[in-house]
């Protein structure tokens, strides 16, 4: 056995490209490069222990709106842990898996952004090396593999490694994980290096609810030398750091907080590549490894300042070394995120990326004193130019904000009393208006030895959050009757309850006259689900989920809304059970109903879908595929779908783009769709093995969550043709993997109109479209609005000499502008009309100003003739608006610079307008604002303005007395 073990280890070492050494005596030249470290990890688990190697998922999470970024290797495997993976999907077949996952921890629960730069081991972006077991091996094998890799392959000295295990928690009724402890002892780890730790250190949870369990961590002592560093484990010491965490998922945290054993045990391990490379390259800092040194050298070359020295804390004078670490880390995160389709923006992950970029810009500019453009220059030349453009654009945008913010902070600090907090209102303004991340504000204040009034700032943030808070209406809770919990899923499978056969959802045909015919489906109730438990019987009036052996209802998935309809007891036509929603969970289709009478397992039922709603969804889903094809055809093959949603009323489609779609492109997209509709192409569908589907040219990446076999939907080209080797047929039409329901021929779509197009964030656009009669209505509405715009444009060209008439036209343009913005019309037409209306509005405003100036000129001349060379002019004058009255006052003062003027203008409504201007020679004794207030108060009105000009209004009843007051007020000021 011993000889066999030695042979096995020799063979393994031959398969590894490097004879790993961690001796302190070895120089940097003899250290393994990061690429080989990663490769050795993957090959160890793949070749030695039969794991399937998977590629990294993108850092933009798929199907998990609660996550901003993929922040752990396990994110893509959540459906397995939760038991919701489709039993026929590739994902559900995994037993042993290994990969290196791109992770970003910035924003959300796991947020390392503010720690980056302060130490030498925190990062926003990092790689997580991980191996997983899904119901296969458990603690003994997981620990053994980890120990073998670290000590025999990487040859890390055993005396430098310490392992921790869960010490138990009496409040949860959990005993210590002695099984794990004993595994480590059996592997030869000294008892002094096997350490127990409480819940907060050695118990891992996915979230507030869901799979969880004890974990064991492996820590490395950078100092070594035969010392016992057990006291430094989990104490935040930079010399003793965690390098690998092995999680044993054996419990489920329920909503009530209690723990239940999982029906199947899993292993989830994670080891940061950056920390592992630090160990193997005999460094103390991640930033001293070959993952960062080339970037740090490029920063030095770009800014020309002192070199990076690895200093931290007080030793890092001027925070120069911190700036190096921040910029090096952040530019990696920016490149990875942008490559995966996340661009700096104004919400969600995009907002976080914007903060990362601005934090990097601030350190480049203010600490490293680098010239503009340094950040983008750090991006390797192999990276797409687009990424450089995005970074440059955002860097330039923030530079001006950074300078303004710095001036605001400097001015505020100068005005502050000693030993006081920086005002929260100013910090909130910087945060909200200039886009300053809070950690930047804290850093700048920290450099000045000042603290922010955090309590007051948090109050402002809480108040803002309350204003923005949305969510379901009061009393509307997330339904739990159609979301099977993992214990119920496991119970169904252990009871051999078969997955629902939902193939009847595709059982529809075209009738003799071209109408769609949907056949009812007969089924048996297998189980009922209510209050998170499986039940055999549900009483009348109770809401529940119904699991059937087969169904013709479409469950919400793939972006398409679920079917609606009803079911009846077989033979009882008069009692309907309305089906409100339908969901798919782990292969079981759950129909949400409110029982009108008792429902029992074993009951025979007949299912009827709402045909109008189903047909509308089919139409819009086929239209979505066609729209996707048309966008790629018009905008280019790099256009990729980023999300979609299909309902009976409309369809929504998100896609990547470099800028807003033009009017011409929108028209071209609609034309491509209409051409296919007119040809009434056949919609071909077929189920094919996943392996064959991957060969289809132009097909977007196939997610391993798809069931195998997969369903291909091809418009106008038979599936057999697109599957032919080297066939380019799929490039000429729409071919997609899709489980949705579709039209049988495209002609039933009748028409498609894109009624909205906007950028969600930088690089991602969203279109909303309607089909059939709704598209026709949108086009008719667009034509009506176009006629109204033409009418206004024609009347505008006549150029009426009347101010009221021109004001009415301006008002009409404003009303039309609102109607064009809110009415469902083709988006290309909306853009055209909005362009025309903007020009008309400017024309109307210019004409009104010109007419007002002419009228003011005439009235001013008349007033000057009446009050020749008077120091004060107080009078009444007819004027159509306060704007004209103010212009008359301005004209009088311009023509007679030493004169102060106050004019009243009675209106037909009984209101009196007031405008005044004081000669600058009379300041500061004589104030226009005070003058207007005195006069308008006499007329029971209000006024306001500056010392030079002011305006207001009042009631006509007090006008004569107001004129007297105006004269008396002026005399009292001028005689002083």
ABEGO torsion letter per residue (X at the ends): XAAAAAAAAAAAAAABABBBBABAABBAAABBBAAAAAAAAAAAAAAAAGBBBBBBBBABBBGBAABABBABAAAAAAAAAAGABBAABAAAABABBBBBBBBBBBEEABBAAAABGABAABBABBBBBBBBBBGBBBAAAAAAAAAAAAAAAAGBBAAABBBBBBAEBAAAGBBBBAAAAAAAAAAGBBAAABBBBBAAAABBBABABEBBEBBBBBBBBAAEGGBBAAAABGAGBAABBBABBBBBBABBBBAAGBBBBBABBBBBBBBBAAAAAAAAAGBABAAABAAAAAAAAAAAAAAGBBBBAGBBEAABBGGAAAAAAAAAAAAAAAAAAAAAGBBBBABEAAAAAAAAAAAAAAAAAAAAGBBBGAAAAABBAABBAAAAAAAAAAAAAAAAAAAAAAAAAAAAAAABBBGBBBBAAAAAAAAAAAGBBAAAAAAAAAAAGBBBBAAAAAAAAAAAAAAABBEBBBGBBBBAAABBBAAAAAAAAAAGBBBBBAAAAABBBBBAAGBBBBBBBBBBBABBBBGGBBBABBBBGBBBBBBBABBABBBBBGGBBBBBEBBBBBGBAABBBBBABBBBBGGBBBBBBBBABBBBBGBBBBBBBBAAAAAAAAAAAAAAAAAAAAAAAAAEAABBBAEBBBBAABBBBBBBBABBBBAAAAAAAAAAAAAAAAAGBBBBBBBBBAAAAAABBGBBBBBAABBOBBBBBBBGBBAAAAABBGBAAAAABBBBBBABBBBABAAAAGBBBBABBBBABBGBBBBBBBBEAAAAAAAAAAAAAAAAAAAAAAAAAAGBABAAAAAAAAAAAAAAAAAAAABBBBAAAAAAAAAAAAAAAAAAAAAAAAAAAAAAAAAAAAAAAABBGBABBBBBBBBABAAAAAAAAAAAAAABAABBBBBBBBBAAGBBBBBBBBBAAAOAABBAAAAAAAAAAAAGBBBBEBAABBBBBBBAAAAAAAAAAAAAAAAAAAAX
